[in-house]
Amino acid sequence: MLKYIGKRLILMLPVILGISFILFTIMDLTPGDPARMILGEYASQEEVDALREEMGLNENFFVRYGKYVADAVTGDFGTSYRSSTPVVEEIAARFPATLQIALLAMFLAVLIGIPVGIISAVKQYSFADILSTVIALAFTSIPAFWLGLLLILLFSVRLHLLPAVGSDTWKHMLMPAVSLAAAQMATIIRMTRSTMLEVIRQDYIRTAKAKGAPQRRIIFHHAIKNALLPVITTVGLSMGNLLGGALIIENVFGISGLGTLMVNSVKSKDTPMLIGSVMFAAVIAGLVNLIVDVLYTYIDPRIKAQFVKKKK
């Protein structure tokens, strides 16, 4: 198992390197001069040229990228052009707010999505099944930012129940989390329903029914455990989607998180901050997928047996 985890961590390195190269290239090709943005439009050209020389912006593209990668390997991801603070410190200050929203959204999506999907499969073609399918399709079609605006109009402007902006209390996090969770919840409902329908039609389920096993035992002891593997994969992939979706939601609700930091970095052409933020989010998404793969061995004994055989 440790060997497998080590291989997966090593395979993440070229992915992260590729992401950094693509972002570095895009930021280099986009119009705008970081030195001019830092000094302002009224700075003289001599001052701008001096700052460009100090920042190393006059060097060749591959030289600048090589220096960035060499520094990143040692843990130095540069300094923000906009705030003049180390990238690592800025990310560490902003990420907790984004993580809270993503985890709360994932909790809500799993808490509602899996039970509703199970009920839809067990009571196929019933009113509950049709209603859950319609709701899942609707939430899949609604953009998260639009749902967030509707929630603000309803719960903040009309009912005055929840604050519209900020991230100070759990009340501030509730509407952003619901906005993010809606689409992921719909995906989990559909995935749980389809996998449960496939499992409950298997021969061993028919055998358990023929032997007179209670319906509750068949569902909870036999069916759910085997239907969870694809659902867990969906949950793992959803975590990356939630981190990416927070980029828009944080701007809608005025939350100072990692998403807002990325948007501001793009506007100010803050290359070190943008690359550092995206790479950090990519690492988090990769680690979540690795954790999901490791959980497989505890849910499915067949996968665990493969690792045992390889170890022998």
N, C-alpha and C positions, 0 to 999 in steps of 0.2 A: 504494500500500500504506500509506504513512504517513497519507494522508487517511482511509483506512478505519479504521486504528488510532485516529486522533484522534476519529472519529465514535463508535466503540465506547466510548472512555473518557468522552466527553461523555454518552452514553446511560446510563452507570453512575451518574451523579450523581443523577437522579431516583429511581433504585432505592434508593440509599443513603439519600437523604432520606426516602423512604417507610418504610424499615426503622426509621430513627431515630424517626419520628413514631409509628409503631405501638408500638414498645417504650416510648417516653416515655408514651404514653397508657395502656398496660397497667400500667406501674409506678405511674402516678399513681392508677389505679383500684383497685389491690390494697390490701387492708387493711394497716395498720401505719404507724407514724410513724418516719421515719429519724432524727429528732432524739431520740426516745425510745430507739431502738435504740442510738444512739451513747452517750447519757448513762447508760443503764441504767434498770431499773424503779424504783430507789430515788431517782432524781432528782426534784426538786420540779417542779411544773407551771410555775412561774416560770422555772426554768432551761431547761425544754424550750421554752417560748415564746420566750425570748431567743435560743436556738440556731436555732429555726425562722426568726426574723427575720434573723439573721445569714446563714443559708444561702439566704435568699430563697424559702423554701417557702410563705410567706404570700401571695405574689404570684399573679396570675392564671395559669392554665395556659398560655395562649398567650404570655404575656409571658415565662414561664420557658423555654418551648420556643424562643422567638425568641432569647433571650439565649444559650441553649445552642448553637443553630445558628451564631449570629454568632461565638461563641468558637471553635467547631469549625473554621470556615473559616480562622481564623488559626492553627490547629494546637493550640489549647488545648481538650482534651476534658474538662477539669474535674479535680477531685480526689476520690479515693475517700472515701466516707463512713466506710468501715470501717477503712481503714489510714492515711488522711490523706496518701497519696502520690499524685503525679500519675498519671493513668490511663495515659498513654503509657509511663511508666517501668515500671509494673506489667505492662502487656502485653508490653513488650520483654523483661522478665525471664522471663515465663511461656511465651511463644510458642515458643521454640526446642525445648522438650520436646515440645510438641504437633506441631510440624513434623517432628521426627525420627520420631515414631510414624507420622504420616500418610505420609511419604515411604517409610519402610521397608515399611509395609503396601501401598502402591501398587506398590513394586518387587516384592514377593512375589506380589501378585495378577497383575501383568503377566507376570512370569517364569514362572509356572505356568499362568495362564489361557490365554494365546495359544497356546503349543505344544500344550496339551491340546485346545483347541478345533480346531486345525488337524488333529491326528491323528484326532479324532472325525469330522471332515468327510470326510477322505480315506478313512478306514476305516469308512464309514457302516454301521450295523447290526452291527458286529463287537462282540466282548466289550469291547474298549477303549472303544468308543462308548457302549455301554449303561452300563458302569461309570462313565464320566465324567459321563454324564447324571444318574445316580442320585446321585453325589456332589455335583454342582452343585445339584440340587433339595434335597438335605439341608442343604447350607451356606446356601442361600437361606432356608430355613425356621428355622434356628437363630439366635436373638438373639445379638448380639455379647457382651453382658454375661454371658449364660448359658454361652457357650463359654469366656469368660474364667475364670469360676468353675471350670469343669471342668478347664481347663488348670492352674489353681492347685492344685486337689486332686491332680492327677496328677503334675505335674512339680515342685511345691514341697513339698506335704505328704507324698506317698507316696515319690517317687523322690529328692527333695532335689537336683535338678539345676539348677533356676533359682530366683532370688529372687522372692518373691511381690509385693513392693511396692518403690517407688522408681524412679529413672530415672538412676542414676549410671553404669552401664556398658551395653554392648550386650546383656548377658544380661537386664538389667531391661527392655529394650525389646522383647525377642523375643516374649514371650507377648502383650503388648498389641497388637503389630503383627499377629501371627497372628490374634488375635480380630477385629481390624478388617478384615483382608484376606480372610477366609473368604467373606463375602457378596459382596464386590466381585469376587473371583476366580471365583465361580460365575456372576456376571453376565457377566464377560468370556468365560468358556468358552462360554456359551450364545450370546452375540453373535457370537463368532468362528466358531463352528460354523455358525450360520445364514447368515452372510455368505459363508463359504467354500463352502457347499453351493450358494448362489445363483450364485457366480462360476464354479465348476467346471462348471456346466451351461450356460454361455454358449457361443455358436457359435465364438468364437475359441479357446476351450479345446479344443473338438472338432476344430477345424482343426489345432491344434498336435499333437494326438494322432494325427490322420490322417497328418500329415507325418512321423511317427515320432520326434517330440521325446521325450527321456527324461522319465519321470514326475517326477523330482526337479527338472528345469529348468522344467517346466510349473507345478509348485506354487510354487517359490521365485522364479522370474523373472516369471511372468505372473499367477498367481492371488493370491498373498499381498498384493502391492502394491495391487491393486484392492479387496481385501477389508478393508484396514486402515482405511479412512475411517470407517465406522460404529464400529469398535472404538476408534479414537482419540477419537471423540466420547464414547463410554461411559467411557473412561479419564478424560477431562477432567471429566465430570460426577461421576465417582466421587471426585475429589479433594475436591469440596465435601462429599460425603457422609462422607468420612473425617474431615474437620475437624469435622463435626457429631457423628459417632459417637464421636470422642475425648472428647466431653463426658461420656459414660457410662463409657467404658473407663477414663479417668483416675481416676474415683472408685472403680472396682473394684480397680485396682492401686495406689491411693494415690500417683498421680503429680501433682506440683504443676505443672500446665500450664494452658492457656487454658480447657479445659473445666471443671476444678475451680474456676477463678476465676469463671466464669459462674455455676456452681451456688451458690457462696458469695455472690455478688452478689445473686442472687435471694433467698436466705434472709435476707440482711441488708437487702434493699431498697436496694441500692447502685446507684442509677439511673445515675450517670455511668460507673461501671465496667462495668455490664452493656451499656449502649448502645455504649460504646467497643469492647468486646470483640466484640460481634456485628457491628458495622460493620466492624471489622478483618477478621473472618473472611469477611464478604460481599465485601469488596474483594479478598481473596486468591482466593476462588472465581471472581470475575469476571475477574481477571487470568489465571487458569489457563485459563478458557474462551476468552479472547482469544488466548492462546498456541496453543491447539489449533486455532483457526480460521486462524491464521497458518501453522501447520504444514501445513494442507491444501494451500496453494499449492506447497509443496515435494514433496508426495506425489502430487497429482493435477495434471498439466500443463494440464488443461482449465480448472481454477479459476485457475491462474496466467495463462492466456491472457486470461481475462476482465479481470483487473486491467491487463494490458498494453494491451488495446483501450481501456479507459476512460482510461488515461493518454494515449494518442494522441489 
